[in-house]
Amino acid sequence: MSIALLFGFRGKKALLLLVGVNTVTQIILNVLLNIINFRSGSWAFVAWYIILELAIFAIEAALYTAFMKKLTGKEKPVLFYGAYSLVANGISFGAGLIIANILPGIF
């Protein structure tokens, strides 16, 4: 959420949208990755992790573009929401890699 604040997202409705979308996409990502890891092993997990992260980036950017203007009343360029989604997901992905190295069994 710190990234959202840095991008200027303010207001209860905007932040609730960000939390809701992120929560749903992270649950879907983690369930799918656990299924993939269980059925296909760690190499498939790594390959699908990258593919699914890219898909989530695109889905989140599309949802933010579609709904944020309605919630905030402010129109921003489509690239703004794409940039936010890319930065937020990139930082989350990087943090996940760091945490996985520190606590290998957590994921």
Biopython code that builds the backbone (N, CA, C, O; Angstrom):
import numpy as np
from Bio.PDB.StructureBuilder import StructureBuilder

atoms = [
    (1, "MET", "N", (0.822, -1.192, 0.000)),
    (1, "MET", "CA", (0.000, 0.000, 0.000)),
    (1, "MET", "C", (0.868, 1.259, 0.000)),
    (1, "MET", "O", (0.415, 2.334, -0.395)),
    (2, "SER", "N", (2.099, 1.118, 0.440)),
    (2, "SER", "CA", (3.010, 2.266, 0.402)),
    (2, "SER", "C", (3.230, 2.739, -1.030)),
    (2, "SER", "O", (3.331, 3.939, -1.287)),
    (3, "ILE", "N", (3.303, 1.797, -1.951)),
    (3, "ILE", "CA", (3.483, 2.149, -3.358)),
    (3, "ILE", "C", (2.255, 2.921, -3.844)),
    (3, "ILE", "O", (2.385, 3.896, -4.584)),
    (4, "ALA", "N", (1.079, 2.488, -3.431)),
    (4, "ALA", "CA", (-0.155, 3.180, -3.819)),
    (4, "ALA", "C", (-0.125, 4.627, -3.344)),
    (4, "ALA", "O", (-0.494, 5.538, -4.084)),
    (5, "LEU", "N", (0.310, 4.829, -2.122)),
    (5, "LEU", "CA", (0.386, 6.195, -1.596)),
    (5, "LEU", "C", (1.423, 7.020, -2.348)),
    (5, "LEU", "O", (1.214, 8.208, -2.595)),
    (6, "LEU", "N", (2.535, 6.395, -2.711)),
    (6, "LEU", "CA", (3.548, 7.102, -3.494)),
    (6, "LEU", "C", (3.028, 7.491, -4.878)),
    (6, "LEU", "O", (3.444, 8.507, -5.435)),
    (7, "PHE", "N", (2.129, 6.693, -5.428)),
    (7, "PHE", "CA", (1.528, 7.004, -6.726)),
    (7, "PHE", "C", (0.365, 7.980, -6.593)),
    (7, "PHE", "O", (-0.247, 8.356, -7.593)),
    (8, "GLY", "N", (0.059, 8.389, -5.378)),
    (8, "GLY", "CA", (-0.970, 9.399, -5.173)),
    (8, "GLY", "C", (-2.373, 8.868, -5.001)),
    (8, "GLY", "O", (-3.333, 9.637, -5.058)),
    (9, "PHE", "N", (-2.516, 7.571, -4.792)),
    (9, "PHE", "CA", (-3.845, 7.035, -4.548)),
    (9, "PHE", "C", (-4.257, 7.406, -3.132)),
    (9, "PHE", "O", (-3.575, 7.079, -2.161)),
    (10, "ARG", "N", (-5.361, 8.082, -3.039)),
    (10, "ARG", "CA", (-5.884, 8.515, -1.751)),
    (10, "ARG", "C", (-7.380, 8.210, -1.718)),
    (10, "ARG", "O", (-7.991, 7.927, -2.749)),
    (11, "GLY", "N", (-7.922, 8.269, -0.597)),
    (11, "GLY", "CA", (-9.359, 8.052, -0.461)),
    (11, "GLY", "C", (-9.676, 6.604, -0.154)),
    (11, "GLY", "O", (-9.016, 5.676, -0.623)),
    (12, "LYS", "N", (-10.699, 6.452, 0.642)),
    (12, "LYS", "CA", (-11.089, 5.137, 1.124)),
    (12, "LYS", "C", (-11.481, 4.197, -0.016)),
    (12, "LYS", "O", (-11.056, 3.042, -0.035)),
    (13, "LYS", "N", (-12.279, 4.676, -0.957)),
    (13, "LYS", "CA", (-12.754, 3.821, -2.040)),
    (13, "LYS", "C", (-11.606, 3.354, -2.931)),
    (13, "LYS", "O", (-11.548, 2.185, -3.312)),
    (14, "ALA", "N", (-10.699, 4.262, -3.262)),
    (14, "ALA", "CA", (-9.565, 3.904, -4.115)),
    (14, "ALA", "C", (-8.681, 2.866, -3.421)),
    (14, "ALA", "O", (-8.271, 1.881, -4.036)),
    (15, "LEU", "N", (-8.393, 3.088, -2.155)),
    (15, "LEU", "CA", (-7.537, 2.155, -1.426)),
    (15, "LEU", "C", (-8.219, 0.812, -1.215)),
    (15, "LEU", "O", (-7.559, -0.227, -1.245)),
    (16, "LEU", "N", (-9.529, 0.819, -1.002)),
    (16, "LEU", "CA", (-10.260, -0.443, -0.869)),
    (16, "LEU", "C", (-10.245, -1.232, -2.178)),
    (16, "LEU", "O", (-10.139, -2.458, -2.164)),
    (17, "LEU", "N", (-10.351, -0.525, -3.312)),
    (17, "LEU", "CA", (-10.250, -1.209, -4.604)),
    (17, "LEU", "C", (-8.879, -1.861, -4.749)),
    (17, "LEU", "O", (-8.780, -3.018, -5.157)),
    (18, "LEU", "N", (-7.827, -1.122, -4.418)),
    (18, "LEU", "CA", (-6.471, -1.658, -4.528)),
    (18, "LEU", "C", (-6.281, -2.874, -3.629)),
    (18, "LEU", "O", (-5.717, -3.882, -4.053)),
    (19, "VAL", "N", (-6.750, -2.777, -2.396)),
    (19, "VAL", "CA", (-6.626, -3.901, -1.458)),
    (19, "VAL", "C", (-7.432, -5.102, -1.947)),
    (19, "VAL", "O", (-6.951, -6.235, -1.914)),
    (20, "GLY", "N", (-8.653, -4.852, -2.398)),
    (20, "GLY", "CA", (-9.514, -5.937, -2.862)),
    (20, "GLY", "C", (-8.948, -6.651, -4.073)),
    (20, "GLY", "O", (-8.880, -7.880, -4.097)),
    (21, "VAL", "N", (-8.545, -5.895, -5.069)),
    (21, "VAL", "CA", (-7.986, -6.497, -6.286)),
    (21, "VAL", "C", (-6.714, -7.263, -5.954)),
    (21, "VAL", "O", (-6.525, -8.392, -6.406)),
    (22, "ASN", "N", (-5.847, -6.649, -5.167)),
    (22, "ASN", "CA", (-4.587, -7.305, -4.822)),
    (22, "ASN", "C", (-4.816, -8.568, -4.012)),
    (22, "ASN", "O", (-4.143, -9.574, -4.236)),
    (23, "THR", "N", (-5.739, -8.534, -3.088)),
    (23, "THR", "CA", (-6.037, -9.710, -2.267)),
    (23, "THR", "C", (-6.538, -10.862, -3.130)),
    (23, "THR", "O", (-6.070, -11.993, -2.998)),
    (24, "VAL", "N", (-7.482, -10.575, -4.006)),
    (24, "VAL", "CA", (-8.044, -11.620, -4.864)),
    (24, "VAL", "C", (-6.973, -12.190, -5.795)),
    (24, "VAL", "O", (-6.857, -13.408, -5.930)),
    (25, "THR", "N", (-6.193, -11.321, -6.435)),
    (25, "THR", "CA", (-5.185, -11.822, -7.371)),
    (25, "THR", "C", (-4.084, -12.595, -6.650)),
    (25, "THR", "O", (-3.566, -13.569, -7.195)),
    (26, "GLN", "N", (-3.717, -12.184, -5.443)),
    (26, "GLN", "CA", (-2.686, -12.912, -4.705)),
    (26, "GLN", "C", (-3.182, -14.283, -4.245)),
    (26, "GLN", "O", (-2.425, -15.254, -4.243)),
    (27, "ILE", "N", (-4.441, -14.358, -3.860)),
    (27, "ILE", "CA", (-5.002, -15.658, -3.476)),
    (27, "ILE", "C", (-5.008, -16.593, -4.679)),
    (27, "ILE", "O", (-4.586, -17.745, -4.583)),
    (28, "ILE", "N", (-5.491, -16.084, -5.817)),
    (28, "ILE", "CA", (-5.519, -16.901, -7.033)),
    (28, "ILE", "C", (-4.110, -17.341, -7.410)),
    (28, "ILE", "O", (-3.888, -18.510, -7.724)),
    (29, "LEU", "N", (-3.156, -16.412, -7.383)),
    (29, "LEU", "CA", (-1.769, -16.729, -7.724)),
    (29, "LEU", "C", (-1.226, -17.832, -6.824)),
    (29, "LEU", "O", (-0.651, -18.804, -7.314)),
    (30, "ASN", "N", (-1.399, -17.692, -5.540)),
    (30, "ASN", "CA", (-0.828, -18.661, -4.603)),
    (30, "ASN", "C", (-1.506, -20.022, -4.675)),
    (30, "ASN", "O", (-0.836, -21.046, -4.539)),
    (31, "VAL", "N", (-2.803, -20.058, -4.882)),
    (31, "VAL", "CA", (-3.489, -21.341, -5.041)),
    (31, "VAL", "C", (-2.989, -22.036, -6.297)),
    (31, "VAL", "O", (-2.657, -23.221, -6.261)),
    (32, "LEU", "N", (-2.933, -21.308, -7.408)),
    (32, "LEU", "CA", (-2.452, -21.912, -8.660)),
    (32, "LEU", "C", (-1.012, -22.392, -8.541)),
    (32, "LEU", "O", (-0.682, -23.484, -9.002)),
    (33, "LEU", "N", (-0.160, -21.589, -7.931)),
    (33, "LEU", "CA", (1.242, -21.992, -7.787)),
    (33, "LEU", "C", (1.401, -23.219, -6.902)),
    (33, "LEU", "O", (2.249, -24.071, -7.168)),
    (34, "ASN", "N", (0.605, -23.315, -5.868)),
    (34, "ASN", "CA", (0.673, -24.514, -5.017)),
    (34, "ASN", "C", (0.208, -25.752, -5.771)),
    (34, "ASN", "O", (0.790, -26.825, -5.615)),
    (35, "ILE", "N", (-0.823, -25.620, -6.577)),
    (35, "ILE", "CA", (-1.298, -26.745, -7.375)),
    (35, "ILE", "C", (-0.229, -27.146, -8.388)),
    (35, "ILE", "O", (0.069, -28.329, -8.550)),
    (36, "ILE", "N", (0.342, -26.162, -9.064)),
    (36, "ILE", "CA", (1.386, -26.430, -10.059)),
    (36, "ILE", "C", (2.591, -27.101, -9.406)),
    (36, "ILE", "O", (3.118, -28.083, -9.929)),
    (37, "ASN", "N", (3.022, -26.579, -8.280)),
    (37, "ASN", "CA", (4.173, -27.161, -7.585)),
    (37, "ASN", "C", (3.896, -28.604, -7.161)),
    (37, "ASN", "O", (4.758, -29.472, -7.301)),
    (38, "PHE", "N", (2.715, -28.852, -6.652)),
    (38, "PHE", "CA", (2.348, -30.197, -6.201)),
    (38, "PHE", "C", (2.290, -31.184, -7.368)),
    (38, "PHE", "O", (2.784, -32.307, -7.268)),
    (39, "ARG", "N", (1.681, -30.752, -8.473)),
    (39, "ARG", "CA", (1.473, -31.654, -9.608)),
    (39, "ARG", "C", (2.680, -31.766, -10.528)),
    (39, "ARG", "O", (2.938, -32.834, -11.083)),
    (40, "SER", "N", (3.431, -30.662, -10.697)),
    (40, "SER", "CA", (4.449, -30.646, -11.744)),
    (40, "SER", "C", (5.866, -30.378, -11.259)),
    (40, "SER", "O", (6.813, -30.512, -12.034)),
    (41, "GLY", "N", (6.032, -30.008, -10.012)),
    (41, "GLY", "CA", (7.373, -29.803, -9.479)),
    (41, "GLY", "C", (7.864, -28.369, -9.549)),
    (41, "GLY", "O", (7.178, -27.466, -10.027)),
    (42, "SER", "N", (9.086, -28.197, -9.050)),
    (42, "SER", "CA", (9.616, -26.847, -8.858)),
    (42, "SER", "C", (9.963, -26.129, -10.157)),
    (42, "SER", "O", (9.851, -24.905, -10.224)),
    (43, "TRP", "N", (10.383, -26.857, -11.191)),
    (43, "TRP", "CA", (10.701, -26.175, -12.459)),
    (43, "TRP", "C", (9.452, -25.587, -13.090)),
    (43, "TRP", "O", (9.475, -24.468, -13.602)),
    (44, "ALA", "N", (8.372, -26.334, -13.053)),
    (44, "ALA", "CA", (7.103, -25.819, -13.570)),
    (44, "ALA", "C", (6.634, -24.646, -12.723)),
    (44, "ALA", "O", (6.097, -23.668, -13.243)),
    (45, "PHE", "N", (6.840, -24.753, -11.413)),
    (45, "PHE", "CA", (6.474, -23.670, -10.503)),
    (45, "PHE", "C", (7.153, -22.369, -10.924)),
    (45, "PHE", "O", (6.496, -21.332, -11.023)),
    (46, "VAL", "N", (8.448, -22.414, -11.171)),
    (46, "VAL", "CA", (9.201, -21.215, -11.534)),
    (46, "VAL", "C", (8.703, -20.650, -12.862)),
    (46, "VAL", "O", (8.486, -19.444, -12.978)),
    (47, "ALA", "N", (8.523, -21.499, -13.849)),
    (47, "ALA", "CA", (8.055, -21.034, -15.154)),
    (47, "ALA", "C", (6.671, -20.402, -15.049)),
    (47, "ALA", "O", (6.427, -19.322, -15.587)),
    (48, "TRP", "N", (5.782, -21.079, -14.360)),
    (48, "TRP", "CA", (4.422, -20.556, -14.223)),
    (48, "TRP", "C", (4.361, -19.333, -13.322)),
    (48, "TRP", "O", (3.502, -18.472, -13.509)),
    (49, "TYR", "N", (5.244, -19.245, -12.365)),
    (49, "TYR", "CA", (5.288, -18.078, -11.486)),
    (49, "TYR", "C", (5.491, -16.806, -12.317)),
    (49, "TYR", "O", (4.797, -15.810, -12.116)),
    (50, "ILE", "N", (6.425, -16.849, -13.230)),
    (50, "ILE", "CA", (6.704, -15.687, -14.082)),
    (50, "ILE", "C", (5.513, -15.399, -14.987)),
    (50, "ILE", "O", (5.093, -14.248, -15.111)),
    (51, "ILE", "N", (4.970, -16.426, -15.617)),
    (51, "ILE", "CA", (3.825, -16.253, -16.519)),
    (51, "ILE", "C", (2.618, -15.691, -15.773)),
    (51, "ILE", "O", (1.963, -14.762, -16.246)),
    (52, "LEU", "N", (2.330, -16.261, -14.609)),
    (52, "LEU", "CA", (1.174, -15.810, -13.832)),
    (52, "LEU", "C", (1.362, -14.393, -13.289)),
    (52, "LEU", "O", (0.403, -13.624, -13.231)),
    (53, "GLU", "N", (2.574, -14.043, -12.896)),
    (53, "GLU", "CA", (2.833, -12.668, -12.436)),
    (53, "GLU", "C", (2.571, -11.666, -13.558)),
    (53, "GLU", "O", (2.006, -10.598, -13.321)),
    (54, "LEU", "N", (2.977, -12.007, -14.770)),
    (54, "LEU", "CA", (2.715, -11.124, -15.913)),
    (54, "LEU", "C", (1.215, -10.999, -16.177)),
    (54, "LEU", "O", (0.718, -9.914, -16.480)),
    (55, "ALA", "N", (0.505, -12.111, -16.060)),
    (55, "ALA", "CA", (-0.948, -12.075, -16.249)),
    (55, "ALA", "C", (-1.623, -11.229, -15.175)),
    (55, "ALA", "O", (-2.534, -10.456, -15.469)),
    (56, "ILE", "N", (-1.179, -11.374, -13.943)),
    (56, "ILE", "CA", (-1.762, -10.594, -12.848)),
    (56, "ILE", "C", (-1.485, -9.109, -13.031)),
    (56, "ILE", "O", (-2.358, -8.276, -12.790)),
    (57, "PHE", "N", (-0.273, -8.780, -13.456)),
    (57, "PHE", "CA", (0.056, -7.383, -13.755)),
    (57, "PHE", "C", (-0.951, -6.822, -14.760)),
    (57, "PHE", "O", (-1.487, -5.733, -14.553)),
    (58, "ALA", "N", (-1.209, -7.545, -15.830)),
    (58, "ALA", "CA", (-2.115, -7.065, -16.872)),
    (58, "ALA", "C", (-3.557, -6.968, -16.363)),
    (58, "ALA", "O", (-4.254, -5.996, -16.653)),
    (59, "ILE", "N", (-3.996, -7.962, -15.617)),
    (59, "ILE", "CA", (-5.359, -7.961, -15.078)),
    (59, "ILE", "C", (-5.551, -6.806, -14.111)),
    (59, "ILE", "O", (-6.552, -6.093, -14.187)),
    (60, "GLU", "N", (-4.605, -6.613, -13.202)),
    (60, "GLU", "CA", (-4.720, -5.523, -12.239)),
    (60, "GLU", "C", (-4.719, -4.173, -12.942)),
    (60, "GLU", "O", (-5.522, -3.302, -12.608)),
    (61, "ALA", "N", (-3.829, -3.992, -13.909)),
    (61, "ALA", "CA", (-3.783, -2.720, -14.637)),
    (61, "ALA", "C", (-5.116, -2.452, -15.328)),
    (61, "ALA", "O", (-5.603, -1.322, -15.316)),
    (62, "ALA", "N", (-5.706, -3.476, -15.926)),
    (62, "ALA", "CA", (-6.996, -3.314, -16.604)),
    (62, "ALA", "C", (-8.105, -2.961, -15.614)),
    (62, "ALA", "O", (-8.932, -2.093, -15.891)),
    (63, "LEU", "N", (-8.125, -3.627, -14.469)),
    (63, "LEU", "CA", (-9.151, -3.343, -13.463)),
    (63, "LEU", "C", (-8.999, -1.935, -12.887)),
    (63, "LEU", "O", (-9.989, -1.229, -12.693)),
    (64, "TYR", "N", (-7.765, -1.531, -12.616)),
    (64, "TYR", "CA", (-7.545, -0.183, -12.097)),
    (64, "TYR", "C", (-7.962, 0.862, -13.123)),
    (64, "TYR", "O", (-8.572, 1.873, -12.776)),
    (65, "THR", "N", (-7.633, 0.615, -14.378)),
    (65, "THR", "CA", (-8.002, 1.547, -15.440)),
    (65, "THR", "C", (-9.525, 1.641, -15.551)),
    (65, "THR", "O", (-10.069, 2.731, -15.727)),
    (66, "ALA", "N", (-10.201, 0.515, -15.450)),
    (66, "ALA", "CA", (-11.650, 0.480, -15.612)),
    (66, "ALA", "C", (-12.404, 1.124, -14.453)),
    (66, "ALA", "O", (-13.433, 1.765, -14.666)),
    (67, "PHE", "N", (-11.903, 0.962, -13.231)),
    (67, "PHE", "CA", (-12.698, 1.370, -12.069)),
    (67, "PHE", "C", (-12.190, 2.577, -11.295)),
    (67, "PHE", "O", (-12.969, 3.219, -10.590)),
    (68, "MET", "N", (-10.924, 2.901, -11.403)),
    (68, "MET", "CA", (-10.382, 3.951, -10.546)),
    (68, "MET", "C", (-10.996, 5.324, -10.843)),
    (68, "MET", "O", (-11.272, 6.086, -9.917)),
    (69, "LYS", "N", (-11.209, 5.643, -12.111)),
    (69, "LYS", "CA", (-11.799, 6.944, -12.441)),
    (69, "LYS", "C", (-13.193, 7.085, -11.827)),
    (69, "LYS", "O", (-13.562, 8.152, -11.339)),
    (70, "LYS", "N", (-13.957, 5.996, -11.860)),
    (70, "LYS", "CA", (-15.309, 6.025, -11.291)),
    (70, "LYS", "C", (-15.270, 6.255, -9.780)),
    (70, "LYS", "O", (-16.155, 6.904, -9.224)),
    (71, "LEU", "N", (-14.257, 5.731, -9.131)),
    (71, "LEU", "CA", (-14.170, 5.849, -7.676)),
    (71, "LEU", "C", (-13.574, 7.177, -7.227)),
    (71, "LEU", "O", (-13.968, 7.721, -6.196)),
    (72, "THR", "N", (-12.627, 7.696, -7.999)),
    (72, "THR", "CA", (-11.927, 8.904, -7.570)),
    (72, "THR", "C", (-12.421, 10.166, -8.259)),
    (72, "THR", "O", (-12.228, 11.270, -7.749)),
    (73, "GLY", "N", (-13.058, 10.011, -9.419)),
    (73, "GLY", "CA", (-13.490, 11.168, -10.181)),
    (73, "GLY", "C", (-12.338, 11.840, -10.926)),
    (73, "GLY", "O", (-12.529, 12.873, -11.568)),
    (74, "LYS", "N", (-11.149, 11.254, -10.841)),
    (74, "LYS", "CA", (-9.970, 11.808, -11.509)),
    (74, "LYS", "C", (-9.557, 10.887, -12.645)),
    (74, "LYS", "O", (-9.432, 9.676, -12.464)),
    (75, "GLU", "N", (-9.349, 11.463, -13.798)),
    (75, "GLU", "CA", (-8.918, 10.665, -14.934)),
    (75, "GLU", "C", (-7.407, 10.735, -15.069)),
    (75, "GLU", "O", (-6.814, 11.814, -15.090)),
    (76, "LYS", "N", (-6.811, 9.584, -15.159)),
    (76, "LYS", "CA", (-5.355, 9.481, -15.359)),
    (76, "LYS", "C", (-5.131, 8.685, -16.631)),
    (76, "LYS", "O", (-6.003, 7.921, -17.046)),
    (77, "PRO", "N", (-3.973, 8.853, -17.255)),
    (77, "PRO", "CA", (-3.690, 8.064, -18.463)),
    (77, "PRO", "C", (-3.629, 6.566, -18.154)),
    (77, "PRO", "O", (-3.276, 6.160, -17.047)),
    (78, "VAL", "N", (-3.976, 5.763, -19.143)),
    (78, "VAL", "CA", (-3.948, 4.310, -18.984)),
    (78, "VAL", "C", (-2.561, 3.856, -18.548)),
    (78, "VAL", "O", (-2.435, 2.945, -17.730)),
    (79, "LEU", "N", (-1.536, 4.475, -19.080)),
    (79, "LEU", "CA", (-0.168, 4.094, -18.719)),
    (79, "LEU", "C", (0.131, 4.313, -17.238)),
    (79, "LEU", "O", (0.968, 3.611, -16.669)),
    (80, "PHE", "N", (-0.536, 5.267, -16.613)),
    (80, "PHE", "CA", (-0.343, 5.521, -15.189)),
    (80, "PHE", "C", (-0.722, 4.281, -14.380)),
    (80, "PHE", "O", (0.023, 3.858, -13.496)),
    (81, "TYR", "N", (-1.889, 3.701, -14.689)),
    (81, "TYR", "CA", (-2.337, 2.516, -13.958)),
    (81, "TYR", "C", (-1.466, 1.307, -14.287)),
    (81, "TYR", "O", (-1.198, 0.473, -13.422)),
    (82, "GLY", "N", (-1.033, 1.219, -15.526)),
    (82, "GLY", "CA", (-0.111, 0.155, -15.909)),
    (82, "GLY", "C", (1.212, 0.279, -15.176)),
    (82, "GLY", "O", (1.778, -0.713, -14.717)),
    (83, "ALA", "N", (1.703, 1.523, -15.070)),
    (83, "ALA", "CA", (2.965, 1.755, -14.356)),
    (83, "ALA", "C", (2.825, 1.390, -12.879)),
    (83, "ALA", "O", (3.711, 0.762, -12.300)),
    (84, "TYR", "N", (1.705, 1.788, -12.276)),
    (84, "TYR", "CA", (1.489, 1.448, -10.870)),
    (84, "TYR", "C", (1.477, -0.071, -10.687)),
    (84, "TYR", "O", (2.140, -0.603, -9.797)),
    (85, "SER", "N", (0.720, -0.759, -11.537)),
    (85, "SER", "CA", (0.623, -2.208, -11.428)),
    (85, "SER", "C", (1.984, -2.867, -11.629)),
    (85, "SER", "O", (2.327, -3.812, -10.918)),
    (86, "LEU", "N", (2.752, -2.382, -12.581)),
    (86, "LEU", "CA", (4.075, -2.936, -12.850)),
    (86, "LEU", "C", (5.011, -2.738, -11.662)),
    (86, "LEU", "O", (5.690, -3.673, -11.236)),
    (87, "VAL", "N", (5.042, -1.525, -11.135)),
    (87, "VAL", "CA", (5.928, -1.231, -10.003)),
    (87, "VAL", "C", (5.498, -2.024, -8.760)),
    (87, "VAL", "O", (6.330, -2.652, -8.107)),
    (88, "ALA", "N", (4.216, -1.994, -8.441)),
    (88, "ALA", "CA", (3.736, -2.692, -7.238)),
    (88, "ALA", "C", (3.977, -4.195, -7.342)),
    (88, "ALA", "O", (4.431, -4.816, -6.382)),
    (89, "ASN", "N", (3.680, -4.780, -8.493)),
    (89, "ASN", "CA", (3.888, -6.219, -8.655)),
    (89, "ASN", "C", (5.370, -6.564, -8.749)),
    (89, "ASN", "O", (5.787, -7.622, -8.279)),
    (90, "GLY", "N", (6.158, -5.699, -9.342)),
    (90, "GLY", "CA", (7.606, -5.929, -9.405)),
    (90, "GLY", "C", (8.237, -5.927, -8.026)),
    (90, "GLY", "O", (9.079, -6.771, -7.719)),
    (91, "ILE", "N", (7.834, -4.985, -7.200)),
    (91, "ILE", "CA", (8.363, -4.919, -5.833)),
    (91, "ILE", "C", (7.880, -6.126, -5.026)),
    (91, "ILE", "O", (8.646, -6.708, -4.257)),
    (92, "SER", "N", (6.632, -6.493, -5.198)),
    (92, "SER", "CA", (6.095, -7.661, -4.512)),
    (92, "SER", "C", (6.826, -8.942, -4.945)),
    (92, "SER", "O", (7.152, -9.789, -4.114)),
    (93, "PHE", "N", (7.075, -9.070, -6.244)),
    (93, "PHE", "CA", (7.796, -10.223, -6.775)),
    (93, "PHE", "C", (9.209, -10.275, -6.190)),
    (93, "PHE", "O", (9.659, -11.327, -5.738)),
    (94, "GLY", "N", (9.898, -9.147, -6.201)),
    (94, "GLY", "CA", (11.253, -9.076, -5.646)),
    (94, "GLY", "C", (11.281, -9.383, -4.163)),
    (94, "GLY", "O", (12.160, -10.104, -3.688)),
    (95, "ALA", "N", (10.324, -8.840, -3.431)),
    (95, "ALA", "CA", (10.251, -9.116, -1.995)),
    (95, "ALA", "C", (10.001, -10.596, -1.746)),
    (95, "ALA", "O", (10.560, -11.178, -0.816)),
    (96, "GLY", "N", (9.159, -11.206, -2.578)),
    (96, "GLY", "CA", (8.902, -12.637, -2.450)),
    (96, "GLY", "C", (10.146, -13.470, -2.667)),
    (96, "GLY", "O", (10.373, -14.454, -1.964)),
    (97, "LEU", "N", (10.960, -13.075, -3.650)),
    (97, "LEU", "CA", (12.211, -13.794, -3.895)),
    (97, "LEU", "C", (13.168, -13.666, -2.707)),
    (97, "LEU", "O", (13.817, -14.636, -2.317)),
    (98, "ILE", "N", (13.247, -12.472, -2.143)),
    (98, "ILE", "CA", (14.118, -12.255, -0.985)),
    (98, "ILE", "C", (13.636, -13.087, 0.203)),
    (98, "ILE", "O", (14.433, -13.743, 0.873)),
    (99, "ILE", "N", (12.332, -13.056, 0.460)),
    (99, "ILE", "CA", (11.777, -13.816, 1.581)),
    (99, "ILE", "C", (11.988, -15.313, 1.357)),
    (99, "ILE", "O", (12.296, -16.044, 2.299)),
    (100, "ALA", "N", (11.822, -15.773, 0.110)),
    (100, "ALA", "CA", (12.020, -17.193, -0.187)),
    (100, "ALA", "C", (13.458, -17.621, 0.058)),
    (100, "ALA", "O", (13.701, -18.764, 0.446)),
    (101, "ASN", "N", (14.416, -16.727, -0.160)),
    (101, "ASN", "CA", (15.828, -17.057, 0.117)),
    (101, "ASN", "C", (16.123, -17.069, 1.608)),
    (101, "ASN", "O", (16.932, -17.869, 2.079)),
    (102, "ILE", "N", (15.476, -16.193, 2.344)),
    (102, "ILE", "CA", (15.691, -16.124, 3.786)),
    (102, "ILE", "C", (14.980, -17.275, 4.503)),
    (102, "ILE", "O", (15.534, -17.907, 5.402)),
    (103, "LEU", "N", (13.737, -17.528, 4.078)),
    (103, "LEU", "CA", (12.921, -18.594, 4.677)),
    (103, "LEU", "C", (12.481, -19.566, 3.574)),
    (103, "LEU", "O", (11.345, -19.488, 3.105)),
    (104, "PRO", "N", (13.361, -20.473, 3.160)),
    (104, "PRO", "CA", (13.108, -21.315, 1.989)),
    (104, "PRO", "C", (11.819, -22.147, 2.035)),
    (104, "PRO", "O", (11.243, -22.425, 0.983)),
    (105, "GLY", "N", (11.372, -22.535, 3.170)),
    (105, "GLY", "CA", (10.188, -23.387, 3.253)),
    (105, "GLY", "C", (8.879, -22.641, 3.308)),
    (105, "GLY", "O", (7.824, -23.273, 3.359)),
    (106, "ILE", "N", (8.900, -21.317, 3.300)),
    (106, "ILE", "CA", (7.667, -20.551, 3.505)),
    (106, "ILE", "C", (6.714, -20.624, 2.322)),
    (106, "ILE", "O", (5.498, -20.541, 2.492)),
    (107, "PHE", "N", (7.258, -20.778, 1.140)),
    (107, "PHE", "CA", (6.382, -20.827, -0.037)),
    (107, "PHE", "C", (6.253, -22.254, -0.489)),
    (107, "PHE", "O", (5.560, -22.531, -1.467)),
]
sb = StructureBuilder()
sb.init_structure("model")
sb.init_model(0)
sb.init_chain("A")
sb.init_seg("    ")
for serial, (resi, resn, name, xyz) in enumerate(atoms, 1):
    if name == "N":
        sb.init_residue(resn, " ", resi, " ")
    sb.init_atom(name, np.array(xyz, "f"), 0.0, 1.0, " ", f" {name:<3s}", serial, name[0])
structure = sb.get_structure()
